[in-house]
């Protein structure tokens, strides 16, 4: 799928840079003391009168580092035989030592949400929610699987996708007797149910999967309804948004367009995805012409990406065409933590609420300088 290819490209870009539980919530502490409005209903915040004309940056932050665990505790049934996303037949006989790894930390979050957190023995560098801090990182130089580190922790099953590799390491693990299940890489708001189903099936817990899907669907519906109350009625008044992926030290500058996952995020908060509007497909290197043609009011970025070019001043200096857009004129950038913004999965509802707060209620949102 196009979005899978975009995520694979994202993995490559990230690699360039990084080369230089029990029922209930897994952790309850706020992400940051500077995010006091993260749990306040959108309609109760200080809403901007015109979200297209806001001056200055804002940061989208989550109310907690927690991943809520589904209440269903039905006993998994093993062994299970399945066909994974690569068409391989895999038999899973032992889930006592689970290794969930991908570029976004989504697989790990889903495993924890399904109630298997106590059986997770390692993590990727993007998995940073509460309860995972002490797990060994098995991704070498950021997003490359380290076979030696993985074999050292002796997983009985690895859940992964094609955003992380290389595939030769996956085969090495199969040869060592690890059940390797490749999950589909399509990360969008509307593919969360499929993601949960694949992972729950691999862990022999389809009933837990069904319960988690019901919980997440209800959460997303509630978040969508809350956001709908603050979206401008007229399409012309809705913020024109563009997702910009930047890694300054590696000279990586990409626009995310249709079927990249970023379009799903923008649409969920009632924004106009201007990259899709100009026909931008997937993830492609930025051009000045495309940026000016898109005329974004708001640039959406990863927090570390914005920091990698020295903040907004450095961004405009590095990409002068930004100064010709409304976003550049108003210095309007919304950033969000790299490990959260495109992760979707169990935190999808919180992610879209956080982005909506930063877009529509910037006065009640922190800024990158305050949260760095």
C-alpha positions as semicolon CSV with decimal commas, in nm:
position;residue;x (nm);y (nm);z (nm)
1;X;0,000;0,000;0,000
2;X;0,111;0,361;-0,059
3;X;0,111;0,438;0,314
4;X;0,328;0,134;0,384
5;X;0,580;0,257;0,128
6;X;0,572;0,603;0,283
7;X;0,643;0,459;0,627
8;X;0,928;0,253;0,486
9;X;1,076;0,574;0,343
10;X;1,027;0,738;0,681
11;X;1,222;0,453;0,840
12;X;1,508;0,519;0,600
13;X;1,505;0,891;0,674
14;X;1,500;0,829;1,047
15;X;1,788;0,587;1,014
16;X;1,998;0,853;0,845
17;X;1,950;1,082;1,141
18;X;1,994;0,827;1,415
19;X;2,305;0,691;1,255
20;X;2,499;1,048;1,313
21;X;0,069;-0,511;3,248
22;X;-0,213;-0,543;3,491
23;X;-0,564;-0,422;3,402
24;X;-0,602;-0,047;3,398
25;X;-0,366;0,219;3,269
26;X;0,004;0,150;3,226
27;X;0,128;0,460;3,409
28;X;-0,072;0,771;3,492
29;X;0,173;1,062;3,515
30;X;0,125;1,359;3,278
31;X;0,371;1,387;2,993
32;X;0,474;1,738;3,096
33;X;0,378;1,984;3,366
34;X;0,361;2,247;3,092
35;X;0,059;2,072;2,937
36;X;-0,209;2,154;3,197
37;X;-0,499;2,175;2,953
38;X;-0,441;1,834;2,798
39;X;-0,743;1,680;2,970
40;X;-0,980;1,975;2,934
41;X;-1,262;1,945;2,682
42;X;-1,191;2,137;2,364
43;X;-1,508;2,343;2,382
44;X;-1,402;2,473;2,726
45;X;-1,066;2,606;2,605
46;X;-0,976;2,952;2,475
47;X;-1,054;2,889;2,109
48;X;-0,887;3,101;1,843
49;X;-1,146;3,315;1,659
50;X;-0,979;3,231;1,326
51;X;-0,764;2,912;1,323
52;X;-0,621;3,017;0,986
53;X;-0,473;3,339;1,121
54;X;-0,312;3,229;1,446
55;X;0,028;3,382;1,516
56;X;0,313;3,169;1,645
57;X;0,378;2,804;1,729
58;X;0,206;2,555;1,956
59;X;0,283;2,203;2,071
60;X;0,040;1,911;2,073
61;X;0,094;1,708;2,389
62;X;-0,075;1,401;2,532
63;X;-0,243;1,408;2,873
64;X;-0,054;1,101;2,993
65;X;0,216;0,853;2,900
66;X;-0,029;0,576;2,982
67;X;-0,164;0,306;2,756
68;X;-0,502;0,186;2,882
69;X;-0,532;-0,190;2,911
70;X;-0,849;-0,361;2,796
71;X;-1,067;-0,506;3,072
72;X;-1,102;-0,844;2,899
73;X;-0,865;-1,095;3,060
74;X;-0,971;-1,407;2,874
75;X;-0,701;-1,674;2,859
76;X;-0,507;-1,689;2,530
77;X;-0,541;-2,011;2,332
78;X;-0,220;-2,148;2,181
79;X;-0,079;-2,271;1,954
80;X;-0,220;-2,061;1,673
81;X;-0,131;-2,082;1,305
82;X;-0,173;-1,773;1,089
83;X;-0,073;-1,612;0,762
84;X;0,114;-1,288;0,826
85;X;0,128;-0,969;0,618
86;X;0,410;-1,110;0,405
87;X;0,208;-1,421;0,322
88;X;0,413;-1,648;0,548
89;X;0,250;-1,924;0,748
90;X;0,359;-1,884;1,110
91;X;0,288;-2,105;1,409
92;X;0,290;-1,928;1,745
93;X;0,319;-2,169;2,035
94;X;0,468;-1,953;2,310
95;X;0,398;-1,587;2,396
96;X;0,582;-1,582;2,727
97;X;0,855;-1,355;2,586
98;X;0,718;-1,101;2,336
99;X;0,926;-0,856;2,134
100;X;0,709;-0,592;1,958
101;X;0,908;-0,360;1,728
102;X;0,828;-0,110;1,454
103;X;0,919;0,248;1,364
104;X;0,639;0,413;1,559
105;X;0,602;0,205;1,876
106;X;0,245;0,123;1,774
107;X;0,283;-0,253;1,789
108;X;0,421;-0,236;2,143
109;X;0,140;-0,004;2,254
110;X;-0,114;-0,248;2,114
111;X;0,049;-0,545;2,287
112;X;0,035;-0,358;2,618
113;X;-0,325;-0,251;2,556
114;X;-0,418;-0,615;2,502
115;X;-0,283;-0,696;2,850
116;X;0,044;-0,862;2,754
117;X;0,277;-0,594;2,892
118;X;0,428;-0,821;3,156
119;X;0,543;-1,057;2,880
120;X;0,726;-0,793;2,673
121;X;1,105;-0,835;2,696
122;X;1,242;-0,561;2,468
123;X;1,150;-0,252;2,270
124;X;1,233;-0,030;1,975
125;X;1,361;0,325;2,022
126;X;1,016;0,474;1,949
127;X;0,844;0,288;2,233
128;X;0,851;0,529;2,525
129;X;0,516;0,507;2,702
130;X;0,489;0,436;3,074
131;X;0,597;0,086;3,173
132;X;0,856;0,044;2,897
133;X;1,141;0,262;3,023
134;X;1,346;-0,027;3,165
135;X;1,309;-0,258;2,866
136;X;1,627;-0,311;2,659
137;X;1,631;-0,135;2,320
138;X;1,700;-0,378;2,036
139;X;1,712;-0,133;1,746
140;X;2,065;-0,049;1,640
141;X;2,122;0,314;1,529
142;X;1,760;0,395;1,592
143;X;1,548;0,185;1,359
144;X;1,762;-0,112;1,250
145;X;1,710;-0,450;1,413
146;X;2,011;-0,568;1,612
147;X;2,016;-0,948;1,583
148;X;2,263;-0,995;1,867
149;X;2,064;-0,778;2,107
150;X;1,743;-0,961;2,014
151;X;1,887;-1,310;2,055
152;X;2,033;-1,207;2,391
153;X;1,686;-1,143;2,535
154;X;1,556;-1,471;2,386
155;X;1,208;-1,376;2,262
156;X;0,967;-1,655;2,178
157;X;0,776;-1,430;1,936
158;X;0,861;-1,108;1,755
159;X;0,581;-0,889;1,621
160;X;0,711;-0,642;1,363
161;X;0,637;-0,482;1,026
162;X;0,820;-0,368;0,714
163;X;0,900;-0,021;0,853
164;X;1,193;-0,176;1,037
165;X;1,456;-0,420;0,916
166;X;1,660;-0,549;0,755
167;X;1,463;-0,852;0,642
168;X;1,778;-1,064;0,671
169;X;1,765;-1,019;1,048
170;X;1,405;-1,136;1,054
171;X;1,513;-1,450;0,870
172;X;1,805;-1,499;1,107
173;X;1,561;-1,494;1,397
174;X;1,333;-1,744;1,225
175;X;1,632;-1,973;1,176
176;X;1,703;-1,940;1,549
177;X;1,353;-2,063;1,631
178;X;1,178;-1,733;1,701
179;X;0,823;-1,705;1,569
180;X;0,838;-1,387;1,359
181;X;0,499;-1,237;1,268
182;X;0,500;-0,948;1,022
183;X;0,206;-0,713;1,080
184;X;0,070;-0,491;0,801
185;X;0,238;-0,149;0,794
186;X;-0,065;0,061;0,698
187;X;-0,094;0,319;0,978
188;X;-0,402;0,536;0,958
189;X;-0,686;0,625;1,188
190;X;-0,917;0,391;0,997
191;X;-0,684;0,088;1,006
192;X;-0,661;0,063;1,385
193;X;-0,914;-0,219;1,403
194;X;-0,719;-0,430;1,153
195;X;-0,397;-0,368;1,345
196;X;-0,553;-0,485;1,671
197;X;-0,704;-0,791;1,504
198;X;-0,371;-0,901;1,354
199;X;-0,184;-0,865;1,683
200;X;-0,455;-1,023;1,898
201;X;-0,476;-1,316;1,658
202;X;-0,100;-1,370;1,673
203;X;-0,113;-1,374;2,053
204;X;-0,402;-1,621;2,061
205;X;-0,637;-1,366;2,216
206;X;-0,905;-1,275;1,960
207;X;-1,162;-1,202;2,233
208;X;-0,931;-0,944;2,388
209;X;-0,885;-0,797;2,042
210;X;-1,258;-0,759;1,990
211;X;-1,295;-0,592;2,330
212;X;-1,007;-0,355;2,260
213;X;-1,149;-0,263;1,919
214;X;-1,482;-0,176;2,079
215;X;-1,302;0,038;2,339
216;X;-1,083;0,219;2,085
217;X;-1,370;0,277;1,841
218;X;-1,572;0,435;2,121
219;X;-1,276;0,653;2,221
220;X;-1,219;0,769;1,863
221;X;-1,589;0,838;1,810
222;X;-1,596;1,048;2,127
223;X;-1,284;1,239;2,024
224;X;-1,420;1,297;1,675
225;X;-1,746;1,430;1,815
226;X;-1,560;1,662;2,052
227;X;-1,342;1,796;1,771
228;X;-1,643;1,843;1,542
229;X;-1,779;2,102;1,785
230;X;-1,485;2,336;1,723
231;X;-1,426;2,286;1,349
232;X;-1,538;2,593;1,149
233;X;-1,862;2,530;0,960
234;X;-1,741;2,678;0,632
235;X;-1,477;2,480;0,446
236;X;-1,301;2,805;0,352
237;X;-1,247;2,882;0,721
238;X;-1,078;2,552;0,804
239;X;-0,701;2,555;0,856
240;X;-0,493;2,453;0,557
241;X;-0,236;2,212;0,698
242;X;0,077;2,045;0,564
243;X;0,285;1,772;0,729
244;X;0,654;1,847;0,692
245;X;0,912;1,582;0,786
246;X;1,253;1,737;0,855
247;X;1,588;1,604;0,973
248;X;1,822;1,899;0,941
249;X;2,147;1,728;1,036
250;X;2,083;1,467;0,767
251;X;1,954;1,715;0,508
252;X;1,621;1,531;0,485
253;X;1,311;1,736;0,393
254;X;0,988;1,559;0,294
255;X;0,624;1,648;0,244
256;X;0,373;1,383;0,349
257;X;0,067;1,369;0,125
258;X;-0,223;1,144;0,036
259;X;-0,205;0,791;0,184
260;X;0,093;0,877;0,404
261;X;-0,101;0,855;0,730
262;X;-0,049;1,228;0,788
263;X;-0,353;1,301;0,571
264;X;-0,563;1,087;0,803
265;X;-0,442;1,286;1,101
266;X;-0,512;1,623;0,940
267;X;-0,857;1,520;0,822
268;X;-0,943;1,391;1,171
269;X;-0,901;1,741;1,315
270;X;-1,101;1,909;1,040
271;X;-0,804;2,054;0,859
272;X;-0,751;2,072;0,484
273;X;-0,462;1,846;0,381
274;X;-0,305;2,078;0,126
275;X;-0,050;1,822;0,010
276;X;-0,332;1,594;-0,104
277;X;-0,506;1,896;-0,252
278;X;-0,214;1,960;-0,490
279;X;-0,194;1,589;-0,578
280;X;0,100;1,494;-0,355
281;X;0,104;1,116;-0,310
282;X;0,272;0,942;-0,018
283;X;0,603;1,085;0,099
284;X;0,823;1,282;-0,140
285;X;1,117;1,521;-0,112
286;X;1,008;1,879;-0,055
287;X;1,022;2,128;-0,341
288;X;0,985;2,502;-0,309
289;X;0,727;2,500;-0,587
290;X;0,505;2,248;-0,407
291;X;0,533;2,434;-0,079
292;X;0,432;2,767;-0,230
293;X;0,152;2,606;-0,435
294;X;0,009;2,436;-0,126
295;X;-0,020;2,767;0,067
296;X;-0,042;2,607;0,412
297;X;-0,169;2,805;0,709
298;X;-0,018;2,553;0,948
299;X;0,291;2,334;0,923
300;X;0,265;2,012;1,125
301;X;0,600;1,871;1,232
302;X;0,770;1,628;1,464
303;X;0,922;1,801;1,767
304;X;1,272;1,664;1,712
305;X;1,249;1,751;1,344
306;X;1,174;2,114;1,425
307;X;1,458;2,119;1,677
308;X;1,698;1,968;1,421
309;X;1,686;2,288;1,213
310;X;1,701;2,527;1,507
311;X;1,331;2,595;1,555
312;X;1,115;2,820;1,340
313;X;1,392;3,071;1,265
314;X;1,618;2,792;1,145
315;X;1,335;2,631;0,950
316;X;1,266;2,949;0,753
317;X;1,636;3,009;0,698
318;X;1,686;2,651;0,576
319;X;1,373;2,648;0,358
320;X;1,323;3,008;0,239
321;X;1,006;2,916;0,047
322;X;0,828;2,878;0,380
323;X;0,845;3,256;0,420
324;X;0,619;3,286;0,113
325;X;0,340;3,083;0,275
326;X;0,081;3,196;0,531
327;X;0,239;2,951;0,779
328;X;0,576;3,120;0,737
329;X;0,433;3,470;0,756
330;X;0,252;3,384;1,080
331;X;0,532;3,155;1,207
332;X;0,261;2,895;1,251
333;X;0,406;2,554;1,329
334;X;0,235;2,282;1,534
335;X;0,478;2,021;1,659
336;X;0,421;1,690;1,836
337;X;0,652;1,426;1,981
338;X;0,810;1,205;1,717
339;X;0,705;0,889;1,901
340;X;0,338;0,991;1,914
341;X;0,233;1,192;1,612
342;X;0,195;0,912;1,354
343;X;0,173;0,615;1,587
344;X;-0,208;0,577;1,582
345;X;-0,322;0,251;1,748
346;X;-0,431;0,257;2,115
347;X;-0,346;0,627;2,155
348;X;-0,526;0,749;1,843
349;X;-0,804;0,931;2,027
350;X;-0,557;1,118;2,250
351;X;-0,337;1,202;1,951
352;X;-0,613;1,367;1,748
353;X;-0,743;1,553;2,055
354;X;-0,392;1,684;2,123
355;X;-0,346;1,803;1,766
356;X;-0,689;1,967;1,768
357;X;-0,603;2,154;2,090
358;X;-0,281;2,287;1,941
359;X;-0,460;2,398;1,622
360;X;-0,779;2,548;1,765
361;X;-0,676;2,652;2,119
362;X;-0,310;2,757;2,087
363;X;-0,336;2,989;2,386
364;X;-0,396;2,682;2,604
365;X;-0,116;2,484;2,443
366;X;0,257;2,494;2,523
367;X;0,519;2,573;2,262
368;X;0,824;2,378;2,151
369;X;1,053;2,609;2,348
370;X;0,853;2,549;2,666
371;X;0,849;2,171;2,634
372;X;1,200;2,104;2,505
